[in-house]
Amino acid sequence: MQYPQNIQPQYQQNTHQQNRQKYQFNFTDVEMYHYFHKPSVVYMWLLILGAALCLFGLIFLPLLYYLLLPGIGLLTWGGTSLLAYSQRPKDEEYAAWVFERSQSLYNTALQRLQLDESQCESIIEVQGGISSLLQLTKKFPEEEIRVKRVPYGFRHYSINVSTYIFLTKDSIAIYSGYINALTQQERFEDADHYYYKDVVGVSTSGPIYIFENESSEKEIQMQGFLVRMNNGDVVGTDYATRVILRYVAKGEPVEGVDKVVAALLSLLRDHKVTLIEANKISKDTTI
């Protein structure tokens, strides 16, 4: 999922604004199904068979007039079924649909985690889709997990996730909200609190796209961004479209998978060292 041009995520949104929020882009589950699935070849064969019956019926009138009725029926069946597949979002409309619904999840994350932004030292936002990692996909039926390739090698996912990682002085709070295009009435979310010592790994994986033109090459990373815990939990996405770290008090935002991973690892090391020193001081004081 690519962010629509000239639109930037909004972090602040009060409850009153959320309740009154109206989306510009709205599609039914059926229209979303058509977006991620190709029409069956059966419909094309219905059109061909219907056309053949009508043709023979007309050529050999009145001898084979009785072929016209089933021919028209098959033409109508196949035609209306194929026409239904035209009622679906365009690629840019789907991206905007996901973007709109991801915006309210920031405040939802703070509410579920019972946090205030002022309690945080830094905040990581991860937007993306999920498709293959078992720990991420186990919440959803297999038939609802779909991927569509769009121009320039990018992908759109039926299951989209917005993950917010809040780093406070003593702990990490993580919220993941899932946007399911094929079952919009269901909503899954996870809200968990961890200690810094619980984080056992930060990993990346995924495709790197290289675009070439006459003058230069441009490399774009759409990697996975995953944080692993010592209890087996995995949070993040296996295809990140946006990864950004903001420092609440001061400092320039860090954007991009590699840069955010480096910054996060540095923050984790700093906190773990501080924790070790605090435990040592505590033991020395006790003694």
C-alpha positions as YAML, in Angstrom:
chain: A
units: angstrom
residues:
- id: 1
  name: MET
  ca: [0.00, 0.00, 0.00]
- id: 2
  name: GLN
  ca: [1.43, 3.35, -1.07]
- id: 3
  name: TYR
  ca: [0.39, 6.56, 0.63]
- id: 4
  name: PRO
  ca: [-1.59, 8.92, -1.63]
- id: 5
  name: GLN
  ca: [0.44, 11.87, -2.80]
- id: 6
  name: ASN
  ca: [0.29, 15.14, -0.87]
- id: 7
  name: ILE
  ca: [-1.26, 13.44, 2.17]
- id: 8
  name: GLN
  ca: [0.64, 13.22, 5.44]
- id: 9
  name: PRO
  ca: [-0.42, 11.13, 8.46]
- id: 10
  name: GLN
  ca: [-2.01, 13.06, 11.30]
- id: 11
  name: TYR
  ca: [-1.06, 11.93, 14.76]
- id: 12
  name: GLN
  ca: [-3.36, 14.13, 16.79]
- id: 13
  name: GLN
  ca: [-7.08, 13.50, 16.57]
- id: 14
  name: ASN
  ca: [-9.45, 13.88, 19.51]
- id: 15
  name: THR
  ca: [-12.32, 11.54, 20.29]
- id: 16
  name: HIS
  ca: [-14.95, 13.99, 19.04]
- id: 17
  name: GLN
  ca: [-13.23, 14.17, 15.67]
- id: 18
  name: GLN
  ca: [-13.01, 10.37, 15.47]
- id: 19
  name: ASN
  ca: [-16.71, 9.93, 16.18]
- id: 20
  name: ARG
  ca: [-17.63, 12.39, 13.43]
- id: 21
  name: GLN
  ca: [-15.13, 11.03, 10.95]
- id: 22
  name: LYS
  ca: [-16.53, 10.32, 7.52]
- id: 23
  name: TYR
  ca: [-14.51, 8.49, 4.95]
- id: 24
  name: GLN
  ca: [-14.22, 9.73, 1.40]
- id: 25
  name: PHE
  ca: [-13.57, 6.26, 0.01]
- id: 26
  name: ASN
  ca: [-16.07, 3.49, 0.79]
- id: 27
  name: PHE
  ca: [-16.32, 0.06, -0.81]
- id: 28
  name: THR
  ca: [-18.30, -3.05, 0.04]
- id: 29
  name: ASP
  ca: [-16.79, -6.43, 0.87]
- id: 30
  name: VAL
  ca: [-17.95, -7.68, -2.53]
- id: 31
  name: GLU
  ca: [-16.19, -4.84, -4.35]
- id: 32
  name: MET
  ca: [-13.04, -5.56, -2.38]
- id: 33
  name: TYR
  ca: [-13.34, -9.24, -3.28]
- id: 34
  name: HIS
  ca: [-13.47, -8.26, -6.95]
- id: 35
  name: TYR
  ca: [-10.37, -6.09, -6.45]
- id: 36
  name: PHE
  ca: [-8.28, -9.00, -5.17]
- id: 37
  name: HIS
  ca: [-9.73, -11.78, -7.35]
- id: 38
  name: LYS
  ca: [-9.88, -12.21, -11.10]
- id: 39
  name: PRO
  ca: [-13.20, -13.22, -12.64]
- id: 40
  name: SER
  ca: [-13.63, -16.92, -13.34]
- id: 41
  name: VAL
  ca: [-13.03, -18.12, -16.91]
- id: 42
  name: VAL
  ca: [-16.44, -19.80, -16.62]
- id: 43
  name: TYR
  ca: [-18.10, -16.43, -17.21]
- id: 44
  name: MET
  ca: [-16.24, -15.99, -20.49]
- id: 45
  name: TRP
  ca: [-17.27, -19.46, -21.63]
- id: 46
  name: LEU
  ca: [-20.88, -18.61, -20.78]
- id: 47
  name: LEU
  ca: [-20.65, -15.59, -23.06]
- id: 48
  name: ILE
  ca: [-19.12, -17.63, -25.87]
- id: 49
  name: LEU
  ca: [-21.68, -20.43, -25.57]
- id: 50
  name: GLY
  ca: [-24.55, -17.97, -25.32]
- id: 51
  name: ALA
  ca: [-23.35, -16.07, -28.37]
- id: 52
  name: ALA
  ca: [-22.99, -19.34, -30.32]
- id: 53
  name: LEU
  ca: [-26.52, -20.46, -29.45]
- id: 54
  name: CYS
  ca: [-27.98, -17.10, -30.43]
- id: 55
  name: LEU
  ca: [-26.05, -17.10, -33.68]
- id: 56
  name: PHE
  ca: [-27.20, -20.56, -34.69]
- id: 57
  name: GLY
  ca: [-30.75, -19.71, -33.64]
- id: 58
  name: LEU
  ca: [-30.78, -16.61, -35.85]
- id: 59
  name: ILE
  ca: [-29.09, -18.24, -38.82]
- id: 60
  name: PHE
  ca: [-31.46, -21.20, -38.91]
- id: 61
  name: LEU
  ca: [-34.68, -19.41, -38.04]
- id: 62
  name: PRO
  ca: [-37.34, -20.63, -37.61]
- id: 63
  name: LEU
  ca: [-35.91, -24.15, -37.40]
- id: 64
  name: LEU
  ca: [-33.69, -23.54, -34.36]
- id: 65
  name: TYR
  ca: [-35.60, -20.66, -32.76]
- id: 66
  name: TYR
  ca: [-35.64, -22.52, -29.44]
- id: 67
  name: LEU
  ca: [-31.85, -21.87, -29.10]
- id: 68
  name: LEU
  ca: [-32.41, -18.13, -28.72]
- id: 69
  name: LEU
  ca: [-33.87, -18.22, -25.22]
- id: 70
  name: PRO
  ca: [-31.06, -20.26, -23.55]
- id: 71
  name: GLY
  ca: [-28.52, -18.30, -25.59]
- id: 72
  name: ILE
  ca: [-29.84, -14.98, -24.27]
- id: 73
  name: GLY
  ca: [-29.91, -16.45, -20.77]
- id: 74
  name: LEU
  ca: [-26.27, -17.51, -20.94]
- id: 75
  name: LEU
  ca: [-25.24, -14.14, -22.40]
- id: 76
  name: THR
  ca: [-27.03, -12.35, -19.58]
- id: 77
  name: TRP
  ca: [-25.54, -14.60, -16.91]
- id: 78
  name: GLY
  ca: [-21.97, -14.31, -18.16]
- id: 79
  name: GLY
  ca: [-22.26, -10.60, -18.99]
- id: 80
  name: THR
  ca: [-23.70, -9.50, -15.66]
- id: 81
  name: SER
  ca: [-21.14, -11.59, -13.77]
- id: 82
  name: LEU
  ca: [-18.26, -10.00, -15.66]
- id: 83
  name: LEU
  ca: [-19.81, -6.56, -15.32]
- id: 84
  name: ALA
  ca: [-19.93, -6.98, -11.55]
- id: 85
  name: TYR
  ca: [-16.13, -7.23, -11.51]
- id: 86
  name: SER
  ca: [-15.91, -3.73, -12.94]
- id: 87
  name: GLN
  ca: [-17.39, -2.47, -9.67]
- id: 88
  name: ARG
  ca: [-14.18, -2.35, -7.69]
- id: 89
  name: PRO
  ca: [-11.69, 0.28, -6.50]
- id: 90
  name: LYS
  ca: [-8.81, 1.47, -8.61]
- id: 91
  name: ASP
  ca: [-5.32, 0.96, -7.23]
- id: 92
  name: GLU
  ca: [-5.00, 4.54, -6.02]
- id: 93
  name: GLU
  ca: [-8.48, 4.41, -4.49]
- id: 94
  name: TYR
  ca: [-7.61, 1.28, -2.54]
- id: 95
  name: ALA
  ca: [-4.44, 2.94, -1.22]
- id: 96
  name: ALA
  ca: [-6.50, 5.94, -0.11]
- id: 97
  name: TRP
  ca: [-9.11, 3.64, 1.49]
- id: 98
  name: VAL
  ca: [-6.45, 1.97, 3.65]
- id: 99
  name: PHE
  ca: [-4.80, 5.30, 4.46]
- id: 100
  name: GLU
  ca: [-8.05, 6.85, 5.70]
- id: 101
  name: ARG
  ca: [-8.79, 3.96, 8.04]
- id: 102
  name: SER
  ca: [-5.28, 3.80, 9.46]
- id: 103
  name: GLN
  ca: [-5.35, 7.39, 10.70]
- id: 104
  name: SER
  ca: [-7.74, 6.96, 13.63]
- id: 105
  name: LEU
  ca: [-5.71, 4.04, 14.98]
- id: 106
  name: TYR
  ca: [-3.06, 6.28, 16.57]
- id: 107
  name: ASN
  ca: [-5.47, 7.62, 19.17]
- id: 108
  name: THR
  ca: [-6.97, 4.15, 19.53]
- id: 109
  name: ALA
  ca: [-3.49, 2.87, 20.37]
- id: 110
  name: LEU
  ca: [-3.03, 5.46, 23.14]
- id: 111
  name: GLN
  ca: [-6.45, 4.62, 24.58]
- id: 112
  name: ARG
  ca: [-5.98, 0.84, 24.53]
- id: 113
  name: LEU
  ca: [-2.52, 1.11, 26.09]
- id: 114
  name: GLN
  ca: [-3.69, 3.74, 28.60]
- id: 115
  name: LEU
  ca: [-0.85, 6.03, 27.62]
- id: 116
  name: ASP
  ca: [-0.34, 9.72, 27.13]
- id: 117
  name: GLU
  ca: [2.11, 10.88, 24.50]
- id: 118
  name: SER
  ca: [3.94, 12.92, 27.12]
- id: 119
  name: GLN
  ca: [4.93, 9.67, 28.86]
- id: 120
  name: CYS
  ca: [6.85, 8.52, 25.79]
- id: 121
  name: GLU
  ca: [10.46, 9.16, 24.86]
- id: 122
  name: SER
  ca: [9.98, 8.06, 21.26]
- id: 123
  name: ILE
  ca: [7.29, 6.53, 19.06]
- id: 124
  name: ILE
  ca: [7.67, 4.21, 16.08]
- id: 125
  name: GLU
  ca: [4.94, 3.96, 13.46]
- id: 126
  name: VAL
  ca: [4.91, 0.98, 11.10]
- id: 127
  name: GLN
  ca: [2.37, 0.71, 8.28]
- id: 128
  name: GLY
  ca: [2.19, -2.25, 5.94]
- id: 129
  name: GLY
  ca: [0.55, -5.49, 4.92]
- id: 130
  name: ILE
  ca: [0.84, -9.10, 6.02]
- id: 131
  name: SER
  ca: [0.73, -12.21, 3.92]
- id: 132
  name: SER
  ca: [3.09, -15.01, 4.86]
- id: 133
  name: LEU
  ca: [4.42, -14.88, 8.40]
- id: 134
  name: LEU
  ca: [2.51, -17.43, 10.47]
- id: 135
  name: GLN
  ca: [2.67, -15.43, 13.71]
- id: 136
  name: LEU
  ca: [0.97, -12.50, 11.96]
- id: 137
  name: THR
  ca: [-1.53, -14.33, 9.75]
- id: 138
  name: LYS
  ca: [-2.89, -16.83, 12.27]
- id: 139
  name: LYS
  ca: [-5.73, -14.46, 13.22]
- id: 140
  name: PHE
  ca: [-7.29, -14.62, 9.77]
- id: 141
  name: PRO
  ca: [-8.78, -17.34, 7.54]
- id: 142
  name: GLU
  ca: [-6.45, -18.27, 4.71]
- id: 143
  name: GLU
  ca: [-8.97, -17.22, 2.05]
- id: 144
  name: GLU
  ca: [-8.95, -13.65, 3.38]
- id: 145
  name: ILE
  ca: [-5.19, -13.20, 2.97]
- id: 146
  name: ARG
  ca: [-4.66, -11.87, -0.54]
- id: 147
  name: VAL
  ca: [-1.91, -9.95, -2.31]
- id: 148
  name: LYS
  ca: [-2.23, -7.94, -5.51]
- id: 149
  name: ARG
  ca: [0.72, -6.70, -7.51]
- id: 150
  name: VAL
  ca: [0.32, -3.14, -8.74]
- id: 151
  name: PRO
  ca: [2.48, -1.12, -11.20]
- id: 152
  name: TYR
  ca: [6.21, -0.71, -10.55]
- id: 153
  name: GLY
  ca: [6.38, -3.99, -8.65]
- id: 154
  name: PHE
  ca: [4.60, -2.80, -5.52]
- id: 155
  name: ARG
  ca: [1.90, -4.77, -3.72]
- id: 156
  name: HIS
  ca: [-1.47, -4.21, -2.13]
- id: 157
  name: TYR
  ca: [-2.60, -6.45, 0.72]
- id: 158
  name: SER
  ca: [-6.09, -7.43, 1.84]
- id: 159
  name: ILE
  ca: [-4.84, -7.48, 5.45]
- id: 160
  name: ASN
  ca: [-3.19, -4.20, 6.45]
- id: 161
  name: VAL
  ca: [-1.66, -3.41, 9.82]
- id: 162
  name: SER
  ca: [-0.84, -0.22, 11.68]
- id: 163
  name: THR
  ca: [1.64, -0.82, 14.50]
- id: 164
  name: TYR
  ca: [2.68, 1.79, 17.04]
- id: 165
  name: ILE
  ca: [5.60, 1.16, 19.37]
- id: 166
  name: PHE
  ca: [5.75, 3.53, 22.33]
- id: 167
  name: LEU
  ca: [9.08, 3.62, 24.15]
- id: 168
  name: THR
  ca: [8.77, 5.01, 27.67]
- id: 169
  name: LYS
  ca: [11.38, 5.35, 30.39]
- id: 170
  name: ASP
  ca: [10.87, 1.87, 31.83]
- id: 171
  name: SER
  ca: [8.85, -0.16, 29.31]
- id: 172
  name: ILE
  ca: [7.63, -0.62, 25.76]
- id: 173
  name: ALA
  ca: [3.95, -0.50, 24.81]
- id: 174
  name: ILE
  ca: [2.91, -1.90, 21.42]
- id: 175
  name: TYR
  ca: [-0.40, -1.61, 19.61]
- id: 176
  name: SER
  ca: [-1.30, -3.34, 16.33]
- id: 177
  name: GLY
  ca: [-4.56, -2.59, 14.55]
- id: 178
  name: TYR
  ca: [-5.58, -4.69, 11.54]
- id: 179
  name: ILE
  ca: [-7.61, -3.44, 8.57]
- id: 180
  name: ASN
  ca: [-9.22, -6.33, 6.71]
- id: 181
  name: ALA
  ca: [-10.53, -5.28, 3.31]
- id: 182
  name: LEU
  ca: [-12.48, -8.51, 2.76]
- id: 183
  name: THR
  ca: [-14.28, -8.57, 6.11]
- id: 184
  name: GLN
  ca: [-14.68, -4.96, 7.10]
- id: 185
  name: GLN
  ca: [-17.12, -5.55, 9.97]
- id: 186
  name: GLU
  ca: [-14.52, -7.53, 11.94]
- id: 187
  name: ARG
  ca: [-11.69, -5.73, 13.65]
- id: 188
  name: PHE
  ca: [-8.65, -7.29, 15.29]
- id: 189
  name: GLU
  ca: [-6.21, -5.45, 17.50]
- id: 190
  name: ASP
  ca: [-3.43, -6.26, 19.96]
- id: 191
  name: ALA
  ca: [-2.28, -4.03, 22.81]
- id: 192
  name: ASP
  ca: [0.61, -5.23, 24.96]
- id: 193
  name: HIS
  ca: [3.11, -3.91, 27.46]
- id: 194
  name: TYR
  ca: [6.66, -5.27, 27.67]
- id: 195
  name: TYR
  ca: [9.85, -4.57, 29.55]
- id: 196
  name: TYR
  ca: [12.96, -3.73, 27.57]
- id: 197
  name: LYS
  ca: [14.52, -7.02, 28.59]
- id: 198
  name: ASP
  ca: [11.64, -8.83, 26.84]
- id: 199
  name: VAL
  ca: [12.79, -7.72, 23.39]
- id: 200
  name: VAL
  ca: [15.04, -10.38, 21.92]
- id: 201
  name: GLY
  ca: [15.35, -9.22, 18.33]
- id: 202
  name: VAL
  ca: [14.56, -6.75, 15.58]
- id: 203
  name: SER
  ca: [14.63, -8.17, 12.07]
- id: 204
  name: THR
  ca: [14.01, -7.08, 8.50]
- id: 205
  name: SER
  ca: [13.34, -9.03, 5.34]
- id: 206
  name: GLY
  ca: [11.68, -8.52, 2.03]
- id: 207
  name: PRO
  ca: [12.10, -7.25, -1.51]
- id: 208
  name: ILE
  ca: [14.23, -4.36, -2.70]
- id: 209
  name: TYR
  ca: [12.97, -2.75, -5.91]
- id: 210
  name: ILE
  ca: [15.41, -1.09, -8.32]
- id: 211
  name: PHE
  ca: [14.05, 1.40, -10.83]
- id: 212
  name: GLU
  ca: [16.18, 2.43, -13.76]
- id: 213
  name: ASN
  ca: [15.92, 5.41, -16.07]
- id: 214
  name: GLU
  ca: [18.27, 6.98, -18.58]
- id: 215
  name: SER
  ca: [20.32, 8.88, -16.01]
- id: 216
  name: SER
  ca: [20.25, 6.92, -12.76]
- id: 217
  name: GLU
  ca: [19.05, 3.99, -10.73]
- id: 218
  name: LYS
  ca: [16.74, 4.35, -7.73]
- id: 219
  name: GLU
  ca: [16.52, 1.70, -5.06]
- id: 220
  name: ILE
  ca: [13.36, 1.45, -2.96]
- id: 221
  name: GLN
  ca: [13.06, -0.87, 0.01]
- id: 222
  name: MET
  ca: [9.74, -2.42, 1.00]
- id: 223
  name: GLN
  ca: [11.11, -4.69, 3.67]
- id: 224
  name: GLY
  ca: [9.46, -6.42, 6.54]
- id: 225
  name: PHE
  ca: [9.88, -4.85, 9.98]
- id: 226
  name: LEU
  ca: [9.51, -7.27, 12.88]
- id: 227
  name: VAL
  ca: [10.12, -7.02, 16.62]
- id: 228
  name: ARG
  ca: [10.42, -10.36, 18.42]
- id: 229
  name: MET
  ca: [9.75, -10.98, 22.10]
- id: 230
  name: ASN
  ca: [11.08, -13.66, 24.45]
- id: 231
  name: ASN
  ca: [7.58, -15.18, 24.84]
- id: 232
  name: GLY
  ca: [7.35, -15.85, 21.09]
- id: 233
  name: ASP
  ca: [5.26, -12.80, 20.18]
- id: 234
  name: VAL
  ca: [6.06, -11.10, 16.89]
- id: 235
  name: VAL
  ca: [4.79, -7.63, 16.01]
- id: 236
  name: GLY
  ca: [5.18, -5.65, 12.82]
- id: 237
  name: THR
  ca: [4.67, -6.41, 9.15]
- id: 238
  name: ASP
  ca: [6.32, -8.52, 6.47]
- id: 239
  name: TYR
  ca: [5.90, -5.67, 3.95]
- id: 240
  name: ALA
  ca: [6.39, -2.19, 5.41]
- id: 241
  name: THR
  ca: [5.16, 0.77, 3.35]
- id: 242
  name: ARG
  ca: [6.02, 3.32, 6.03]
- id: 243
  name: VAL
  ca: [8.39, 3.13, 9.00]
- id: 244
  name: ILE
  ca: [9.15, 6.26, 11.01]
- id: 245
  name: LEU
  ca: [10.54, 6.98, 14.48]
- id: 246
  name: ARG
  ca: [9.65, 10.25, 16.22]
- id: 247
  name: TYR
  ca: [11.36, 11.62, 19.28]
- id: 248
  name: VAL
  ca: [8.74, 13.20, 21.53]
- id: 249
  name: ALA
  ca: [10.93, 15.80, 23.26]
- id: 250
  name: LYS
  ca: [13.50, 16.71, 20.62]
- id: 251
  name: GLY
  ca: [15.30, 15.37, 17.62]
- id: 252
  name: GLU
  ca: [14.55, 14.94, 13.93]
- id: 253
  name: PRO
  ca: [12.30, 12.04, 12.88]
- id: 254
  name: VAL
  ca: [14.05, 8.98, 11.46]
- id: 255
  name: GLU
  ca: [12.38, 7.37, 8.44]
- id: 256
  name: GLY
  ca: [13.04, 4.17, 6.52]
- id: 257
  name: VAL
  ca: [13.42, 0.56, 7.64]
- id: 258
  name: ASP
  ca: [17.21, 0.48, 7.94]
- id: 259
  name: LYS
  ca: [17.51, 3.81, 9.74]
- id: 260
  name: VAL
  ca: [14.68, 3.07, 12.16]
- id: 261
  name: VAL
  ca: [16.09, -0.37, 12.96]
- id: 262
  name: ALA
  ca: [19.48, 1.16, 13.72]
- id: 263
  name: ALA
  ca: [17.89, 3.83, 15.93]
- id: 264
  name: LEU
  ca: [15.70, 1.29, 17.73]
- id: 265
  name: LEU
  ca: [18.63, -1.05, 18.42]
- id: 266
  name: SER
  ca: [20.56, 1.90, 19.85]
- id: 267
  name: LEU
  ca: [17.64, 2.84, 22.11]
- id: 268
  name: LEU
  ca: [17.24, -0.76, 23.27]
- id: 269
  name: ARG
  ca: [20.93, -1.03, 24.09]
- id: 270
  name: ASP
  ca: [20.83, 2.24, 26.03]
- id: 271
  name: HIS
  ca: [17.82, 1.16, 28.07]
- id: 272
  name: LYS
  ca: [19.18, -2.31, 28.77]
- id: 273
  name: VAL
  ca: [22.51, -0.87, 29.90]
- id: 274
  name: THR
  ca: [20.66, 1.58, 32.13]
- id: 275
  name: LEU
  ca: [18.60, -1.29, 33.56]
- id: 276
  name: ILE
  ca: [21.71, -3.36, 34.29]
- id: 277
  name: GLU
  ca: [23.36, -0.41, 36.00]
- id: 278
  name: ALA
  ca: [20.20, 0.28, 38.04]
- id: 279
  name: ASN
  ca: [20.03, -3.37, 39.16]
- id: 280
  name: LYS
  ca: [23.69, -3.27, 40.12]
- id: 281
  name: ILE
  ca: [23.22, -0.12, 42.16]
- id: 282
  name: SER
  ca: [20.19, -1.66, 43.82]
- id: 283
  name: LYS
  ca: [22.15, -4.79, 44.79]
- id: 284
  name: ASP
  ca: [25.07, -2.74, 46.05]
- id: 285
  name: THR
  ca: [22.71, -0.63, 48.14]
- id: 286
  name: THR
  ca: [21.08, -3.74, 49.58]
- id: 287
  name: ILE
  ca: [24.42, -5.18, 50.52]
...
